[in-house]
Amino acid sequence: MKSFFASFFGTLAAVAMLLLSLSIVAAVLLSGIGTKPEPQTTIQPGSYLVLDLSDDFQDAPVSTGGIEDLAGLFNEDTRPHVLQSRQVTRALEAAARDSDIAGLYLSGQDLSPGHSTGFAALKEIRDAIGAFRAAGKPVKTWLNFGGTREYYLASAADEVVLDPFGALLVPGLASQPMFYAGAFEKFGIGVQVTRVGKYKSAVEPYTRKDMSPESRAQTQKLIDDIWGDLSGSIEKARNLEPGGLLKIADAEGIIRADKAVESHLIDRVGYLDEMLDELHTATGTKNAKEPFKQISMGDYAKLVPPNNLASKRSDHGSATSSAQKIAIVYAEGTIVDGTGTDQGVVWGDKVARDLREIRRDDAVKALVLRVNSPGGSVTASETIQREVRLIQKTRPVIVSMGSLAASGGYWISTYSDRIFAEPTTITGSIGVFGLLFNVQGLANDKLGLTFQTVKTGKFADAATVTRPKTPEELEVLQKSVDWVYDQFLTKVADSRKMDRAAVNEIAQGRVWSGTEAAKLGLVDEIGGLDKAVAFAAGKASVGEEFTVVEYPVRKALVEALAEALQRKRPQKAAGSEMIASWIREAIDGAVAIGHFNDPRGIYARLPFDLALR
């Protein structure tokens, strides 16, 4: 089946070959620049730390070591497009007590529809901005157009300034899943499912042309919870009445600058040059021809080592290592079997190997598992969970849930000493399904291909994709799905010390926000990654001085080079970018079929489209 879809979406292979060719050329260039010593970053006293709101954030460490230099050969702008969330929060903590940093400037000159950062990760960054401001240092923001994500961060500032011809677009949240059943019918592709859980809607994009009532109900509840937390934070910061943000958005749609001032969403209007003049004055460079005194978030973050509880700047980017270690393992992406280098994929065998390395290292005193995953293969999830449970026998295991830790993502999280989540974390989805494709209609009716079978046993050809499964075969698969679901319930009840019947009641494949999950007992505490690390340090009794080791250590070379080469893209019109986004979404949904590689064909996964716009 995988070979069929690989052929069906053959253009993807052509893109991969192009990237590979570019990577080979880049590797040659890198051999000449990769050993070039990185220039030491200097910070002038009185500088402002600058965070570009068009940058994206991810959990796992971002590749370094020559990649920025390589990107500089192809682009005049080598600013990092992606930053690691923990680096940003620690940089803000260090900058808050750095005498050379006078303030923080949040710049937002583009609305970036391609942002993949979830709201839970943004909340950690927003909280760090709030702590920076609470330390007595000013936070200034200038926007020319702010979407929900940009404005959510910007609203944490002392002062929000909007371009006179700019606007805010904060209309609330929406989820618009794409359904493939109609297309499969046209192409003669058959789909059969086995599942447990009335809310387990991950199969619906392939079997329906619309949302089931159960899926609609749970999605509505989820986005209401997430919007409630987002809007509540903004309303508190801007001194608006509860519900005031949506009231303004519903009345205006696109909120022009004058209406934004009138509604107290911003402090004033102003052009970029006016803001830059103010920053020149604030940094003591008034009338100077050079830029105001500043350092980018990416550059400053390199000066803040990941070690220890307290974040502190080190001009050499490193700190004295401690013999005691805390390991952070990032499980970010769809969980699949095997090992590989694909971005946005949690390879079960690869993560298990990292966990075994941690288990055998006596210097590692605690494990923090950072989960940002919709789940995936049950077999791979169990492979990871097994290693987590072995580590837990000898040292603390703490889970930090990012924007998404559901289904298989919850499977790998449940055996831990404590689970942290943000209010906007999407979690739960305790359910199981099997998804079975066949190409009989395509082969027989469209292509004129027919098949004959000779076999020695009743189920000898049960794995074929040339015909639908028989009722007996479906019964066998359903029994397997039922058994896995039973195991899932048992694991959650055992690890969370909950009544099994109570777990079954809140399971059924239903997704929950972090706030609701905490009420239900699926999560222990509301908090981000830094809070989880601090708890792990206390649980392991390592004090405030320890070395942090992160897994995966770095991205594969080809992947990092491809990312560097694509950092700067031509500016697109808003309409064309939306169309391109829709096309990418369709392709991503189809390519996701290739991630169905569980040996038994059983999966614990969220619906493919829970993208919130």
N, C-alpha and C positions, 0 to 999 in steps of 0.2 A: 504494500500500500504506500509506503514511504517513497518507493521509487516512482510510483505513478504520479504522486503529487510533485516530486522533484522534477519530473518531466513536464507536468502541467504548468508549473511556475518556473519554466526554464530560464526566463529572463533573469531570475535571481542569480543563477550560476554565472551568467555573463557579467553581472555586476561584481560578483565575488572575484572573478578572474581579473577584472579591471583593477580592483583594489589590490589584488596580489601583485600585479605587475607594477603598480605604483609603489607598493611596499618594497619590492626588490630594488627599485631605483633608489628609494629613500634609504634603504639599509646601507647601500654603497655610500651615499652621502653622509649618513650617520657615522660611518666608520671613521670619517675624517673629522667630525665635530663632536662625537660623543665623549671624547676624553678631554675636551676643552674645559678648563676649570670654570666653574660658575662664578661670575663676578659677585663680590660681596655687596650685599645691600646695605646702603647707608640711610639713616633716618635723621633728617634735620630736626632739631628741637622745635616744637610748636607745629608739627605736621598734622594733617588730617588723614585718618584712615579712610580709604575710599572703597565702597562696595557697589559694584555694578549690578543693578537688579535684573539685567538681562542675562546674567550668568546663570547657569544651572548648577544644581547641587546633587551629589550622590553620596551614598553611605560608604562604599568601599574606597580605599585609597586610590588616588589618581596617579597615573604613570608620570614619572619625572625622569631626569637624567638624559638630557640631550633632545627630548621631544620638542620643548619650546624653541630650542635653537633651530631644529629642523623646520618647524612651522614658520619661523622667521624667514627662511629662504623662499617661501612661497607666498607669505602674507606680510604686509608692513605692520600689522597689528598682532603681536604675540601674546596678548592678554589671555589668560586661561579662560576657556569657555565653560569648563566644568570645575567645580571646587568640591572638596570633600567636606561634608557638613560638620563633622567633628573638628576639622581644622578651623573652620570659620568660627564655631562657638568658642573654641579655646583661644583663638586669636583675639576675639572680642573681649574675653575675660582678661587676657594678658594686657591688651591695650588700655583697658579701664584703669589699670594702675601703672601704666608706662608714662613716665614724666615727659617723654618726647612726643607723645600723642596728645594733641589738644582737643580733638573732636572726631566725629564720624560723619562722613558725607555719603548719603545714599543717592545714587544717580540712576535715573530710569528714563532713557531716551527712546526706547523701543518697546512695543508690546510684542511679547514673544510667545506665539501660540504653540510652539513646539516644546515648551517646558514640560519636563517629565517629573519635576520635583513634587512630591505629595505634600499635603497640608500638614501632616504630622512633623515632617522634617522642617518645613518652614516655621512651624511653631517653636521648635528648638532654637532656630536662628533668631526669631522674633523675641523670644525670652532673653536671649543673650544681648540683643540690642537694648532691651529694657534695663538689664542689669548694668550695661555700659552707661546708659543715661542716668541711672540711679546713683552711679559713682560720682556724679556731678559734672560730667563732660557733655557738651552739647551734641545733639544729633540733628543734622539738617538733611532735608530731602528736596530734590527737584525732579519733577516728572513732566514729560510732555504728553504722555498718554499712559494711563495706569489701568491694567486689568485687575482682577480680584487678587491674584498672587502678588503682584507688585504693590498694590495698595495695602494689602494685609501687612506686608513688611514696613512700608512707608509710614503707616499710621502709628507706628511705635516711636516716631521721631518727635522732637520738641517742636519742630516747625516743618510743615509740608507746603511746598510752593509748587504751583502748577503753571505751565506755560499759558499765556492768554488765549492761545488758539488750541490748547490741549483739552483733554477730556478724561473722565473716569468712566470705566465700564465695569460695574460691580452688580450685575443683575441677579445674583443668586447662583445656585448650582443646578446643573442638569446632567443627566446621564442618558445617552442615546445609543444603546447597543445596536450592532449591525447583525442582521439575520441572513444566513446563507441557504436556508432550506429551499427557497424558490429557485436559486441558481443551481443547486444540486439536482432539483427535479428536471430542469432544462437540460442538464448535461447527462442525466441518467445515472447519477451517483446516489446509492441508497445508504441510509443511516439507520442503525438500530441501537437502542440504548438499554442498559441495565443500571438501576440506580437505587439509592436509599436516601430518604429525606425529601419531604415535600417542597423544601426551599432550595434543593440542590439544582440550580438553574444553569450550571455551567454547560450543559448539553443543549440548552434551548437555541442558541444561535444556529445549530446544525439540524435541528428537528422542527423548529417552528418558524413562523413568519411574523410573530409578534410576541410580546411578553405574556407569560402566564400571570394570572391574578396574584399568585403567591410571590412571584419574582417582583412584580410591580410594587406590592405592599412592602416587602423588605427593603427594596431600593429606596422607596419614598421615605421610610423611617430612617434609613441610613443617611441620606443626604440632608434630611431635616436636622438630624443630630449634628452632623459636621457643619452645616451652615449656622446652626445655633451657636456653636463654639466660635466660629470665625467672626460672625457678625457681632456677637457679644463682646469679643476682644476689641474690635474696631470701635464699637459704640462706647465702650468704657473709656478708651483712649481719647476719643473725640467728644466726650461728654454729650452723647446723644441718648435719647430715651430708648428703652428696649423696643426692638422692631423698627426703629427709626431709619436704619440703613436701607432695608428693603422697601420701606415706604417711599423713600426718596428715589430709589432705583426704579420702582414701578411707575412712579409719576413722570420721570424724566427719560428713562431708557439710557441713552448716552448723556452723561452729566457734563455739561459744558463748564468751563472754568468759573464763569460768573455765578452759576447755580451752585457749584461746589463750595464757593466761598459763602454764599447765602445760606447753605445748608450745614455749614460748619464742618464739612468734610476735609477742607484744606484751610490753611491760615491766610493765604493771599495768593495773588497771581504775580508772575514775574518771568522775565525772559532768562534764558540760560546765562547770557553775558552779565546780567545783574547778579545772579547767584554767584558766578565766578568772581565778580568784583568783591562781593561780601566775603568770600573765602580768602581772597587775597588779603583783605583787611584783617580777617580773623587770624591769619597765619603770619602777619607782619611783613607781607610782601606787596603792599599797596603801591601802585604805579610801576611795578616791576614788569618787564617784558616776558620773563619766563613764567611757567605755570605756578600756581600757588603751591606751597610746601605740602607734599602729599606722599603717600605710599599706598599702593593697591593692596587689596585684601589678599590676593594670591601671593604677592611678595612678602607681606608681613607674616602670613601663615607659615611660610617656610622657616621663619625665625623662632617659631614656637614649637618646641619638641612635644611629642605626644605623651611623654612620660609624666608620672606623678599626678597627685590630686590637683595641686595648684598650677595654673597655667602661667608660664613666665617666659619672657622673651630672652633668647640667646642669640647674639649676633652671628654665631657660627652655625646656627640651626640645629645644634645638638646639645645634649646635657649629659652630665655624668650618669652612666648606667648603673642601675642597681642589680644586685644578684637575684632579687626577687622580681618575678614577672607576673603581669596579668595579660592574658591573651584575649584579643578581640577577633572573633571570626564573623565575617560579613556574609550572610546568606541573602543575596540580592538577586531576585529574578525567579523565573519558572524553574521548578525542581524537576530534573530529568535524570535518567540513568546514565551511567558511564562517566567518561571524563572528556574534557574538551576545553576550548578557549572562547566560545561564543559569549558575546556581551549580553547581559541580562539573563543569564542562565546559571542556575545552581546545579552543578554536576555532582550527583550523589557520591560517586567513588572518589572524586577529587576532594570534596569537602571532608569525607570520612578519612582520607589519607592525612589531611591537615590536622584533623582532630586526634588521630593516632599519634602524630608527631608531638602534639601538645601533651597528650596523656603520658608519653614516655619521657617528657622533660620535667624532672623534679623541681626545676627552678620556677616553673609556672605554678603559681599558687591559687589562681582562680581563672575561670573562663567566663567571658561575656559574649553571648551569642546575639548578634544584631540581626534581626530577621526583617526583611522587606520583600516578602514573597507571597504570591497568590496561591502557592502550592503547586501540585503537579503529580508526578509519579509516586504511587504508594510505596513501591519497592525502594526507590531512592530515598524517600522520606524516612522509611524505617532504617535504611542503612545509616543515615545521618543520626537518627535518634539513638540507635544502638551505641554509637561512639560517644554521644552526649551522656548517656546513662552510665557508661563505663567511667567517664571522667568524674561524674557526680559521686561515684563511690569513694573518691579520694580527695576531692576538693570542691569548693562551691562552684555552681553553675548559675549564672544570672542571665536572664533573657531581656533584651531591650527590643521592643517592637517598634518598627518604623511606621511608615505610612500604611503598610500592608503586611499583615501576618496572619493569613487565613488558610483554612483547609490544611493542605500539606505544610504550610507555614506554621499553623498552630500545632500540627503533629510533631514537628521537630522542636517546638517550644515548651511543650507541656511538662516534660520532666526537667524541672529546674527548681532552684531554691527560692527564686522570686522572679515574677514577670512584671516588667514596667511597660507601660504603653502611654501614648498621648491621647487626649480626648478624641482627636480626629483619626486615630488609627482604625483601620478596617480589619477586623479579626473575626474569629469564630469559624463559620462555614464548616462545621463538623459534619461531614457527609461524604459519600463515596459514589462514584459512577463508573460505568464502562461504556466506551464509545466504539461502535463497530461500523466500519464503512464497507461498502461493496460497490463494484463497478459493473454489475451485470447489465443494467440499462444502457450504460455508455458503450460497453463492449458489444452487446447483442444488437441493440436498436440503432446506435449511431455509427458504429465502426464495422458491423457485420461479423464480429468475432464470436465464436462459440467454443465451449469447453466440454470435454468428457472426462469423467473421473473413474479410476480403477483403484480400489483401496482394500485393505485387510481388516479394518476395524471401523466401527460405527462413527467414531469421532476423528478418524485419521485425517480428513480434509477440513476439519472444523476451522482451521486458521485461514482458509482461503478468502480472498476478497472478490472472487468471481461470481459469488452468489450470496443471497441473504442467509443468515443463520436460521437453522430449523428451530421449531419450538423446544425440542429436547436440548439443543445446544444453548439456546437462550436460558433455559432453566439451569443448566450447569453453571453458566456465567453469573446468573442472578444469585445462585447459592454462594458463589465466591465473593460477590459484592456484599451480600448480607453478612458473610463471615468477617470481611475486612471492616465493615461498619461496626460490627459487634466488638471487634478488637479496638477500634478507635474509641468507642464509648468506654470500654474497660480501661484503656490507657489514661483517658482524661479523668475518669472517676478515681483511679488509683493515685495518679500524680497530684491531683488537685484536692484529694481527700473529700470528695463529693459523693453524694448518693447517686448511684448509677441511673436510677429512674429520673432524677432531677437533671442529670446531664443529657439524657435522651430528650427531655422536654425542651431544652434550649439548643439542642443540636439541630437535627433535621436539615442540615446544610445551610442554616440561616446565618447571615452575616450580621455583625454587631459593631457599633462604634466602640472606641476604647472606653468611653464613659459608661456605656451600658454593660460592656464586658466586665468592668470592675464591679458593678453592682451585682452581676450574676456569678461572680467568683471565678471567672475565666482569667482575670488579670488581678494582680495584687496591688499595684500602686500606679498612680499617674506620674509620669516623669520621663525624661529623655535619656539619651545614651550616657551623658556625663553623670547623671544621677545613678544610673545602673553601675557604672564603673566605680563610683564612690562607695556604693553599697557592697560591691564585690571586694573592694580593698578592706572595708571594715570586717566583712565576713571572714576574709582570709587572714586578718590581723597582720597586714603588711605595712601599716602606718601610711604616711603620706608620700613616701619616697619609693617608687617602683618603676620598672621598665615596662612599657607597653609594647607588645608584639602583635602585629596585625596580619590577618590572613583574609583574602589572598595577598601575597606580598606585593605583586605588581601585575599589570596586565601583560598579555603576550605581546611580543614586539610588533607583529603585523597589525594587531588591533590598535595598539597605541599609535602607530604610524598613520594608520587610516584615519584615526580621530584627529591627529594633528593636521593632516592634509585637508580635512574638511572643516576646520575651525571657523574659517571666515568664508561666508557664502554671500553671493550677490543679494542686495536688498530686493525683496519681492513685494508686490502689491498685496494688500490684505486679502483681496478676493482670491488671487492665485495661490496664496499660502494656505488658505482654508481648503481649496480644492485639492492641493497637494497633500494636505493633512488627511483628508478623507480617503484619497487613493492609498496613502501609506497605511491607514487603518485597515482598509480592505485587504491589502497584501499581508499585513502583520497577522490578521486573523487567519488567513489561509496558511501562512508559513507556520503558525502555531500548531497546525496538525502534525508537523514534523517532530514536535516535542512530545507527542503521544508515543513514547517508546518504552512504557512499562512492559516487562516480559509477560505479565498476566493480563495486560490491557485494562488495568484498574487504576483509577485516579482520584485524588483528593485535591480538587482545584476549584477556585472561584470562577464565576462567569468571566469570559475573556474581556468583556468591555464593562469595566466599572470606572472608566475615565470620567472625571468630573470636570465639567466646563463651566 
